[in-house]
């Protein structure tokens, strides 16, 4: 079964919902009007071609015309494109290859960065507005709780290692130890110098 039309249609629907419903994004969208961005992902045997117009975004797998910019990357790197600051490091590391007009991918990244991703908005058509809002709030609370728990565990582990279990030294102990090592080195140098003088006699 060929899943390509299903994937392109799903992606097209999602991106239009994210990028074309908010009027506040119109200036950022206009910069991409008439542009074609091709995404070549390691996991797919076909490209995903994003064709931007004033009213909508079309996602195609078969595009015979010229593309303004081609991005070669993997699915795991794709979410990082939302952060414009990540583009240069990703290109330098080789995770992202850009062929053609770099400005197109920069403008796409800026547009994605400006778009607000509210889970409730995308759940609403399937479960209703009230249920979607509830699910969204619960998931955000769960994420905050999980993040807080991770932070607390890290703090506890850090304290346990330095204070309770004495596995890792504290910063003052480390500074004292360093000074003691320096003093010991100076003493050894002085002793070596005295031995050298005695041998010379």
C-alpha positions as CSV (number, residue, x, y, z in Angstrom):
1,X,0.0,0.0,0.0
2,X,1.4,3.4,-1.0
3,X,1.3,5.7,2.0
4,X,2.8,8.7,0.2
5,X,-0.6,10.5,-0.6
6,X,-1.7,10.0,3.0
7,X,1.5,11.4,4.5
8,X,1.6,14.4,2.1
9,X,-2.1,15.1,2.7
10,X,-1.7,14.8,6.5
11,X,1.3,17.1,6.5
12,X,-0.4,19.6,4.2
13,X,-3.5,19.8,6.5
14,X,-1.4,20.2,9.7
15,X,0.9,22.9,8.2
16,X,-2.0,24.9,6.8
17,X,-3.7,24.7,10.1
18,X,-0.5,25.9,11.9
19,X,0.8,28.5,9.5
20,X,-2.3,29.8,7.6
21,X,-5.0,30.3,10.2
22,X,-3.3,33.0,12.2
23,X,-3.6,36.4,10.6
24,X,-0.6,37.6,12.7
25,X,1.6,35.3,10.6
26,X,0.7,37.0,7.3
27,X,3.9,39.2,7.0
28,X,6.1,36.1,7.6
29,X,4.0,34.0,5.1
30,X,4.3,36.7,2.4
31,X,8.1,36.4,2.4
32,X,7.6,32.8,1.3
33,X,4.9,33.5,-1.3
34,X,5.7,31.8,-4.6
35,X,8.7,29.9,-3.1
36,X,9.3,26.2,-3.3
37,X,11.1,24.3,-0.5
38,X,12.1,20.7,-1.0
39,X,12.7,18.5,2.1
40,X,14.7,15.3,1.4
41,X,14.5,13.2,4.5
42,X,16.8,10.2,5.1
43,X,13.8,8.1,6.2
44,X,11.7,8.7,3.0
45,X,12.5,7.5,-0.5
46,X,10.6,10.5,-2.0
47,X,11.0,14.3,-1.3
48,X,8.4,16.4,0.4
49,X,7.9,19.6,-1.7
50,X,6.4,22.6,0.1
51,X,4.8,25.1,-2.4
52,X,3.9,28.3,-0.7
53,X,1.1,30.6,-2.1
54,X,-0.7,33.5,-0.5
55,X,-3.8,31.4,0.5
56,X,-2.3,28.0,1.3
57,X,0.6,25.6,1.4
58,X,0.7,22.6,-0.9
59,X,2.7,19.5,0.0
60,X,3.7,17.3,-2.9
61,X,5.8,14.2,-3.4
62,X,6.2,14.6,-7.1
63,X,7.5,18.0,-8.4
64,X,9.0,18.3,-11.8
65,X,9.7,22.1,-11.7
66,X,12.6,24.0,-10.1
67,X,12.9,24.3,-6.3
68,X,14.2,27.5,-4.7
69,X,15.8,25.6,-1.9
70,X,16.5,21.9,-1.0
71,X,17.1,20.8,2.5
72,X,18.6,17.3,3.1
73,X,18.2,16.1,6.7
74,X,16.5,13.5,8.9
75,X,13.2,13.3,10.7
76,X,14.8,13.8,14.1
77,X,16.5,17.0,13.0
78,X,13.3,18.5,11.5
79,X,11.8,19.8,14.8
80,X,15.0,21.8,15.4
81,X,14.2,23.9,12.4
82,X,11.7,25.8,14.6
83,X,14.6,27.5,16.3
84,X,16.3,29.9,13.9
85,X,19.4,30.0,16.1
86,X,19.9,26.2,15.4
87,X,20.3,26.6,11.6
88,X,24.0,27.5,11.5
89,X,25.1,24.9,14.0
90,X,23.0,22.2,12.2
91,X,24.6,23.1,8.9
92,X,28.1,23.1,10.4
93,X,27.6,19.7,12.1
94,X,26.3,18.2,8.8
95,X,22.9,17.4,10.2
96,X,21.4,19.8,7.7
97,X,22.5,20.3,4.1
98,X,21.1,23.2,2.2
99,X,21.2,23.6,-1.6
100,X,19.9,26.7,-3.3
101,X,18.6,29.9,-1.6
102,X,19.4,29.7,2.1
103,X,17.0,32.5,2.8
104,X,14.0,30.3,2.0
105,X,14.8,27.8,4.8
106,X,15.6,30.7,7.1
107,X,12.2,32.3,6.4
108,X,10.4,28.9,6.8
109,X,12.2,28.5,10.2
110,X,11.2,32.0,11.2
111,X,7.5,31.2,10.3
112,X,7.6,28.0,12.2
113,X,9.1,29.8,15.2
114,X,6.4,32.4,15.2
115,X,3.6,29.8,14.9
116,X,2.0,28.9,18.3
117,X,1.5,25.1,18.6
118,X,-1.6,24.7,20.8
119,X,-2.5,21.0,21.1
120,X,-6.1,21.8,21.9
121,X,-6.6,23.5,18.5
122,X,-5.7,20.2,16.7
123,X,-7.6,17.9,19.0
124,X,-10.9,20.0,18.9
125,X,-12.2,18.6,15.6
126,X,-12.0,15.0,16.9
127,X,-13.0,15.3,20.6
128,X,-14.7,18.7,20.9
129,X,-13.5,22.1,22.2
130,X,-14.0,21.4,26.0
131,X,-12.4,18.0,26.0
132,X,-9.5,19.2,23.8
133,X,-8.9,22.1,26.2
134,X,-9.0,19.7,29.2
135,X,-6.6,17.3,27.6
136,X,-4.2,20.1,26.6
137,X,-4.2,21.6,30.1
138,X,-3.7,18.1,31.7
139,X,-0.8,17.3,29.3
140,X,0.8,20.7,30.1
141,X,0.5,20.1,33.8
142,X,1.9,16.6,33.5
143,X,4.8,18.0,31.4
144,X,5.5,20.7,34.1
145,X,5.3,18.2,36.9
146,X,7.6,15.8,35.0
147,X,10.1,18.6,34.3
148,X,10.0,19.7,38.0
149,X,10.5,16.1,39.1
150,X,13.6,15.7,36.9
151,X,15.0,19.0,38.3
152,X,14.4,17.9,41.9
153,X,16.0,14.5,41.2
154,X,19.0,16.1,39.7
155,X,19.3,18.5,42.7
156,X,18.9,15.6,45.1
157,X,21.5,13.5,43.3
158,X,24.0,16.4,43.3
159,X,23.5,17.0,47.0
160,X,23.7,13.3,47.8
161,X,27.0,12.9,45.8
162,X,28.7,15.8,47.5
163,X,27.2,15.8,51.0
164,X,25.7,12.5,52.0
165,X,27.5,9.8,50.0
166,X,30.8,11.8,49.8
167,X,31.4,10.4,46.3
168,X,32.2,13.8,44.8
169,X,33.9,16.6,46.6
170,X,32.2,20.0,47.1
171,X,33.7,23.1,45.5
172,X,35.5,24.3,48.6
173,X,37.0,20.9,49.2
174,X,38.1,20.9,45.6
175,X,39.8,24.3,45.9
176,X,41.5,23.2,49.2
177,X,42.7,20.0,47.6
178,X,44.1,21.9,44.7
179,X,46.0,24.3,47.0
180,X,47.4,21.3,49.0
181,X,48.6,19.7,45.8
182,X,50.4,23.0,44.7
183,X,52.0,23.2,48.2
184,X,53.2,19.6,48.0
185,X,54.7,20.3,44.5
186,X,56.5,23.3,45.9
187,X,57.9,21.2,48.8
188,X,59.1,18.5,46.4
189,X,60.8,21.0,44.2
190,X,62.6,22.5,47.3
191,X,63.6,19.0,48.4
192,X,64.9,18.2,45.0
193,X,67.0,21.4,44.9
194,X,68.5,20.6,48.4
195,X,69.3,17.0,47.3
196,X,71.0,18.4,44.1
197,X,73.1,20.8,46.3
198,X,74.1,17.9,48.6
199,X,75.1,15.7,45.7
200,X,77.2,18.5,44.2
201,X,79.2,18.7,47.4
